[in-house]
Amino acid sequence: MAGPLAGIRVLDLSRILAGPWASQMLADLGAEVIKIERPGSGDDTRGWGPPFMPDEAGEPTSEAAYFHGANRGKYSVCIDLAQTEGQDLLRALAAESDVLIENFKVGGLAKYGLDYAGLRESCPRLVYCSITGFGQDGPYAGRAGYDFMIQAMGGMMSVTGEAEGQPMKIGVALADILTGLYAANAIQAALLHQRVSGQGQHIDMALLDVQVATLANQAMNYLASGDNPRRLGNAHPNIVPYQAFETADGFIILAVGNDSQFARFCELAQRPGLAADERFVRNRDRVRNRDTLIPEIEQIMRGRSSQQWLAALNERGIPCGPINRIDEVFADPQVRHRGLRLELDHPLAGKVASVANPIRLSQTPIEYERAPPTLGQHTDQVLADWLGLDATRLAALRKARVID
């Protein structure tokens, strides 16, 4: 069954994570995504290991696991953009595309005539998405931007970590990932406009913009009060008790979301007086008096094992959960039931593991047909199918090192 974006052609000139995350989303939804890579080396993340994906004998291949996390479902074409003939090939491919995604520095493609201004006249329907650290304008536009520094500059690290410890980044490159998701949304919105108007447009995505936008309640806490949110470790700035607690043999998450849940927790803990205490009756009271309440709950939680607490809390409908390692995540019965681990055919590894897209569509479900491509795996196929180049022309381009 064709996906909802079947028939959409995407030319992906991006690398690392934000752009590839966006184009992988489009590929999962059925778009034909052509990943343009440098001959010889390709996307930087192909070498970002160990670990590297194992082959059928369990030996590491040349394919980094990092690359496999964001490039499922794509075709790889190697073209040297530094050569005039390579630029001509890109212009020809852009003319056959609905979408182009790139994450070069501002102005980086202009010297080749492959920026939005250079392609707009010849490709008026093209949706052109540029992803940079700081956007196409402003005092920082010329700077390179990486997830770690964006988490720092955009405020995320100031609210992440223990209260008395260092500011901490999140354990995955979330600014990149969220930028990819915003970009995929923006591209689909622009495609709807394209279908109505016949016109493409330029999408200017910046990691810093996305990081600031996704500060969510923390940004609003500041805007409403004028007070800088502080680091609270695993605690929540607006809900109490809503954090990790130590048990007799480990740690669990207790996530009390409303007053009735708190009353049930107090009953379970054999401390009904806490729920009746005017300092703790309402969530707003508990937030104001967290420094008094949390030590009480910490003492209570240490009285039972993690499994005892989880069983009792779940039985009473009080939100809670274990703090799983990654291996425990993929062994979890709910994760297994939802099919979040995939096995895909791969020319080097035989089978490679992947993580499924979380979108569940009832009429056009996602079909996983291609593992991340090897470098230049589809160069000849795409240039023949899209541009009608024959074997003689392809051989000449390869001899001139325009393609690989």
C-alpha positions as CSV (number, residue, x, y, z in Angstrom):
1,M,0.0,0.0,0.0
2,A,1.4,3.4,-1.0
3,G,2.1,5.8,1.8
4,P,0.4,9.2,2.1
5,L,3.4,11.0,0.5
6,A,3.7,8.5,-2.4
7,G,4.7,10.4,-5.6
8,I,6.5,13.2,-3.7
9,R,10.2,13.4,-4.7
10,V,12.7,14.8,-2.1
11,L,16.2,15.8,-2.9
12,D,18.1,15.6,0.4
13,L,21.5,17.5,0.5
14,S,21.6,17.5,4.3
15,R,23.8,15.5,6.6
16,I,24.4,14.7,10.3
17,L,21.0,14.7,12.0
18,A,18.4,17.5,11.8
19,G,18.0,17.3,8.0
20,P,18.3,13.5,7.7
21,W,15.7,13.2,10.5
22,A,13.3,15.3,8.5
23,S,13.9,13.4,5.3
24,Q,13.6,10.0,7.0
25,M,10.2,11.1,8.3
26,L,9.2,11.9,4.7
27,A,10.6,8.6,3.5
28,D,8.7,6.7,6.1
29,L,5.5,8.4,4.9
30,G,6.1,7.3,1.4
31,A,8.1,10.0,-0.3
32,E,10.9,9.0,-2.7
33,V,14.0,10.5,-0.9
34,I,17.3,10.8,-2.8
35,K,20.2,11.4,-0.4
36,I,23.0,13.3,-2.2
37,E,26.4,12.5,-0.7
38,R,30.1,13.4,-1.2
39,P,31.9,10.8,-3.3
40,G,34.4,8.8,-1.1
41,S,33.2,9.8,2.3
42,G,29.5,10.6,2.2
43,D,27.5,11.8,5.2
44,D,29.8,12.5,8.2
45,T,27.8,10.2,10.4
46,R,28.8,7.1,8.3
47,G,32.1,7.3,10.3
48,W,30.7,8.3,13.7
49,G,31.5,5.0,15.4
50,P,32.0,2.7,17.1
51,P,29.6,1.1,17.3
52,F,29.3,0.0,13.7
53,M,26.5,-2.2,12.4
54,P,27.5,-5.9,12.5
55,D,27.4,-8.2,9.5
56,E,25.8,-11.6,9.4
57,A,28.9,-13.1,11.1
58,G,28.7,-10.5,13.9
59,E,31.8,-8.6,12.6
60,P,31.6,-4.8,12.4
61,T,30.9,-3.3,8.9
62,S,31.9,0.2,7.8
63,E,28.4,1.5,8.5
64,A,28.2,3.5,11.8
65,A,25.1,2.9,13.9
66,Y,24.6,6.6,14.1
67,F,24.1,6.9,10.4
68,H,21.5,4.1,10.5
69,G,19.5,6.0,13.0
70,A,18.4,8.7,10.6
71,N,18.6,7.4,7.0
72,R,16.1,4.6,6.6
73,G,14.2,4.4,3.4
74,K,16.4,6.6,1.2
75,Y,18.4,6.2,-2.0
76,S,22.1,7.2,-1.9
77,V,23.6,9.1,-4.9
78,C,27.2,10.3,-4.9
79,I,27.7,13.6,-6.8
80,D,30.7,16.0,-6.5
81,L,29.1,19.5,-6.2
82,A,32.5,21.1,-6.6
83,Q,32.5,20.2,-10.3
84,T,30.4,22.0,-12.8
85,E,28.9,18.8,-14.2
86,G,27.9,17.8,-10.7
87,Q,26.1,21.1,-10.2
88,D,24.4,20.6,-13.5
89,L,23.2,17.2,-12.4
90,L,21.9,18.7,-9.2
91,R,19.9,21.3,-11.1
92,A,18.4,18.7,-13.3
93,L,17.5,16.6,-10.3
94,A,16.0,19.6,-8.5
95,A,13.8,20.2,-11.6
96,E,12.3,16.7,-11.1
97,S,11.8,17.2,-7.4
98,D,9.0,18.5,-5.2
99,V,11.3,19.2,-2.2
100,L,14.9,20.0,-1.6
101,I,16.4,19.9,2.0
102,E,19.9,21.3,2.7
103,N,21.9,22.3,5.8
104,F,24.9,24.1,4.3
105,K,26.1,27.3,6.0
106,V,24.2,30.4,4.9
107,G,25.3,31.2,1.4
108,G,27.1,27.9,1.0
109,L,25.2,26.7,-2.0
110,A,24.9,30.2,-3.6
111,K,28.3,29.9,-5.2
112,Y,27.0,26.8,-7.2
113,G,23.7,28.5,-8.1
114,L,22.0,25.8,-6.0
115,D,20.5,28.1,-3.3
116,Y,16.8,29.0,-3.3
117,A,17.3,32.1,-5.3
118,G,19.3,30.2,-7.9
119,L,16.7,27.5,-8.4
120,R,13.5,29.5,-7.8
121,E,13.0,30.6,-11.5
122,S,13.8,27.2,-13.1
123,C,11.9,25.3,-10.3
124,P,9.0,27.5,-9.3
125,R,7.1,24.5,-7.6
126,L,10.1,23.5,-5.5
127,V,9.7,23.5,-1.7
128,Y,13.2,24.4,-0.5
129,C,14.0,23.8,3.1
130,S,17.2,25.3,4.6
131,I,18.3,24.1,8.1
132,T,21.0,26.0,9.9
133,G,22.1,26.7,13.5
134,F,20.8,30.3,13.6
135,G,18.7,31.0,10.5
136,Q,19.2,32.8,7.3
137,D,19.5,36.3,8.9
138,G,20.5,38.0,12.1
139,P,23.9,38.6,13.8
140,Y,24.7,34.9,14.2
141,A,23.6,33.8,10.7
142,G,27.1,33.0,9.5
143,R,28.0,30.8,12.5
144,A,28.0,27.1,12.5
145,G,25.5,25.6,15.0
146,Y,25.6,22.2,16.7
147,D,23.1,20.6,19.0
148,F,25.2,20.8,22.1
149,M,25.9,24.5,21.9
150,I,22.3,25.2,20.8
151,Q,21.0,23.4,23.9
152,A,23.3,25.7,25.9
153,M,22.5,28.9,24.1
154,G,18.7,28.2,23.9
155,G,18.2,27.7,27.6
156,M,17.7,23.9,27.8
157,M,20.8,23.2,29.8
158,S,20.0,25.9,32.3
159,V,16.9,23.9,33.4
160,T,18.5,20.4,33.1
161,G,20.6,18.8,35.8
162,E,20.7,18.6,39.6
163,A,20.1,21.9,41.4
164,E,23.6,22.1,42.8
165,G,25.4,20.4,39.9
166,Q,26.5,21.4,36.4
167,P,24.0,22.4,33.7
168,M,23.5,19.3,31.6
169,K,22.6,18.6,28.0
170,I,19.9,16.0,27.3
171,G,21.2,12.5,26.5
172,V,20.2,12.7,22.8
173,A,20.6,15.5,20.3
174,L,17.1,16.8,20.9
175,A,17.5,20.2,19.3
176,D,18.5,18.4,16.1
177,I,15.7,15.9,16.3
178,L,13.0,18.5,17.1
179,T,14.3,20.7,14.2
180,G,13.9,17.7,11.9
181,L,10.3,17.1,13.1
182,Y,9.4,20.8,12.7
183,A,11.0,20.8,9.3
184,A,9.0,17.7,8.2
185,N,5.8,19.5,9.3
186,A,6.7,22.7,7.6
187,I,7.5,20.8,4.3
188,Q,4.2,19.0,4.3
189,A,2.4,22.3,5.0
190,A,4.3,23.9,2.0
191,L,3.4,20.9,-0.1
192,L,-0.3,21.5,0.6
193,H,0.2,25.2,-0.5
194,Q,2.0,24.0,-3.5
195,R,-0.8,21.8,-4.6
196,V,-3.3,24.7,-4.3
197,S,-1.2,27.5,-5.7
198,G,1.3,25.7,-7.9
199,Q,4.1,27.6,-6.1
200,G,6.9,26.5,-4.0
201,Q,8.6,28.5,-1.2
202,H,11.6,28.8,1.0
203,I,11.5,27.3,4.5
204,D,14.1,28.8,6.9
205,M,14.6,26.4,9.9
206,A,17.0,27.3,12.7
207,L,18.1,25.0,15.6
208,L,18.1,28.0,18.0
209,D,14.6,29.0,17.0
210,V,13.4,25.5,17.6
211,Q,15.2,25.1,20.9
212,V,13.7,28.4,22.2
213,A,10.2,27.4,21.0
214,T,10.4,24.0,22.7
215,L,11.3,25.4,26.1
216,A,7.5,25.1,26.4
217,N,6.2,25.5,30.0
218,Q,9.7,26.6,31.2
219,A,9.6,29.6,28.8
220,M,6.1,30.5,29.9
221,N,7.1,30.2,33.6
222,Y,9.7,32.9,32.9
223,L,7.5,35.1,30.7
224,A,4.7,34.9,33.3
225,S,6.8,35.6,36.4
226,G,10.0,37.2,35.3
227,D,11.9,34.6,37.3
228,N,14.4,32.3,35.8
229,P,13.5,28.7,36.1
230,R,16.0,26.7,38.2
231,R,17.4,23.3,37.7
232,L,15.4,20.7,39.7
233,G,17.1,17.4,38.8
234,N,14.3,15.0,38.1
235,A,11.6,17.1,39.7
236,H,9.0,19.1,37.8
237,P,8.7,22.9,38.1
238,N,4.9,22.9,38.1
239,I,3.8,19.6,39.6
240,V,4.5,17.9,42.9
241,P,5.2,15.0,43.5
242,Y,6.5,14.4,40.0
243,Q,10.0,13.0,40.0
244,A,12.3,10.0,40.6
245,F,12.3,8.5,44.1
246,E,14.6,6.0,45.7
247,T,13.0,2.8,46.8
248,A,14.4,0.0,49.0
249,D,16.3,-1.4,46.0
250,G,16.5,1.2,43.3
251,F,14.6,4.1,41.8
252,I,11.2,4.6,40.2
253,I,9.2,7.5,38.7
254,L,6.2,8.8,40.7
255,A,4.2,11.2,38.5
256,V,1.2,12.4,40.5
257,G,-0.7,14.6,38.0
258,N,-3.7,15.7,40.1
259,D,-5.1,16.1,43.6
260,S,-7.2,12.9,43.5
261,Q,-4.1,10.9,42.5
262,F,-2.2,12.4,45.4
263,A,-5.0,11.4,47.8
264,R,-4.9,7.8,46.6
265,F,-1.1,7.8,46.9
266,C,-1.4,9.0,50.5
267,E,-3.9,6.3,51.3
268,L,-1.6,3.7,49.7
269,A,1.3,5.0,51.7
270,Q,-0.8,4.8,54.9
271,R,-0.4,8.5,55.4
272,P,-3.9,9.9,54.7
273,G,-3.1,12.9,56.8
274,L,-0.7,14.3,54.2
275,A,-3.6,14.6,51.7
276,A,-5.7,16.5,54.3
277,D,-2.9,18.8,55.3
278,E,-3.7,22.3,54.0
279,R,-0.1,22.7,52.8
280,F,-0.6,19.8,50.4
281,V,-4.3,19.6,49.5
282,R,-3.9,21.2,46.0
283,N,-1.1,21.0,43.6
284,R,-0.3,24.7,43.9
285,D,0.1,24.2,47.6
286,R,2.4,21.2,47.1
287,V,4.5,23.2,44.6
288,R,4.9,26.0,47.2
289,N,5.7,23.5,50.0
290,R,7.7,21.0,48.0
291,D,10.8,21.3,50.3
292,T,8.6,20.1,53.2
293,L,6.6,17.4,51.4
294,I,9.3,15.8,49.3
295,P,11.5,14.6,52.3
296,E,8.3,13.0,53.7
297,I,7.7,11.1,50.5
298,E,11.3,10.1,50.1
299,Q,11.2,8.4,53.5
300,I,7.9,6.6,52.6
301,M,9.2,5.4,49.2
302,R,12.3,3.8,50.8
303,G,10.1,1.5,52.7
304,R,9.2,-0.8,49.8
305,S,11.0,-2.3,46.8
306,S,10.6,-0.9,43.3
307,Q,8.4,-3.8,42.1
308,Q,6.2,-3.6,45.2
309,W,5.6,0.1,44.6
310,L,5.0,-0.3,40.9
311,A,2.5,-3.0,41.4
312,A,0.6,-1.2,44.1
313,L,0.7,2.2,42.3
314,N,-0.5,0.8,39.0
315,E,-3.3,-1.1,40.7
316,R,-4.6,2.2,42.1
317,G,-4.2,4.1,38.8
318,I,-1.4,6.3,40.1
319,P,1.0,7.1,37.3
320,C,4.5,5.5,37.8
321,G,7.1,3.7,35.9
322,P,10.5,2.0,36.1
323,I,13.7,3.7,35.0
324,N,14.7,1.3,32.2
325,R,18.1,0.8,30.6
326,I,17.9,0.7,26.8
327,D,18.1,-3.1,26.7
328,E,15.1,-3.1,29.1
329,V,13.3,-0.7,26.9
330,F,13.4,-3.1,23.9
331,A,12.5,-6.1,26.2
332,D,9.5,-4.3,27.6
333,P,6.3,-6.1,26.6
334,Q,4.5,-3.0,25.5
335,V,7.4,-1.9,23.3
336,R,7.6,-5.4,21.8
337,H,3.8,-5.5,21.3
338,R,4.0,-2.1,19.4
339,G,6.7,-3.5,17.1
340,L,9.2,-0.6,17.8
341,R,12.2,-2.8,16.9
342,L,12.5,-3.5,13.1
343,E,14.7,-5.9,11.1
344,L,15.5,-4.7,7.6
345,D,17.4,-6.3,4.7
346,H,20.8,-4.7,4.1
347,P,23.4,-5.5,1.4
348,L,26.4,-5.6,3.8
349,A,24.9,-6.7,7.1
350,G,22.2,-9.1,5.8
351,K,19.7,-7.8,8.4
352,V,20.0,-4.6,10.4
353,A,18.0,-3.5,13.4
354,S,16.1,-0.2,13.3
355,V,13.6,1.7,15.4
356,A,10.1,2.0,14.0
357,N,8.4,5.3,13.3
358,P,5.9,6.0,16.1
359,I,3.2,7.2,13.7
360,R,0.3,4.7,13.3
361,L,-1.9,5.5,10.3
362,S,-5.1,3.3,9.9
363,Q,-5.5,3.8,6.1
364,T,-2.0,4.3,4.9
365,P,0.3,2.5,7.4
366,I,4.0,3.0,7.1
367,E,5.8,0.2,5.2
368,Y,9.5,-0.3,5.8
369,E,11.1,-1.3,2.5
370,R,14.7,-0.1,2.6
371,A,17.4,-0.1,5.2
372,P,19.8,2.9,5.2
373,P,21.7,2.8,1.9
374,T,25.3,2.1,1.4
375,L,27.3,5.0,0.0
376,G,26.4,5.6,-3.6
377,Q,24.3,2.5,-3.7
378,H,21.7,4.0,-6.1
379,T,23.7,6.5,-8.1
380,D,23.3,4.8,-11.5
381,Q,19.7,3.8,-10.8
382,V,18.5,7.3,-9.9
383,L,20.3,9.1,-12.6
384,A,19.0,6.7,-15.2
385,D,15.4,6.7,-13.9
386,W,15.2,10.4,-13.1
387,L,17.3,11.9,-15.8
388,G,17.5,9.2,-18.5
389,L,21.3,8.9,-18.4
390,D,22.5,5.9,-20.3
391,A,25.4,3.6,-19.4
392,T,27.9,5.4,-21.6
393,R,27.1,8.8,-20.0
394,L,27.2,7.3,-16.5
395,A,30.6,5.8,-17.2
396,A,32.0,9.1,-18.5
397,L,30.7,10.9,-15.4
398,R,32.3,8.3,-13.2
399,K,35.6,8.4,-15.0
400,A,35.6,12.2,-14.5
401,R,34.9,11.6,-10.8
402,V,31.7,13.6,-11.0
403,I,29.7,10.7,-9.6
404,D,30.6,7.6,-7.6
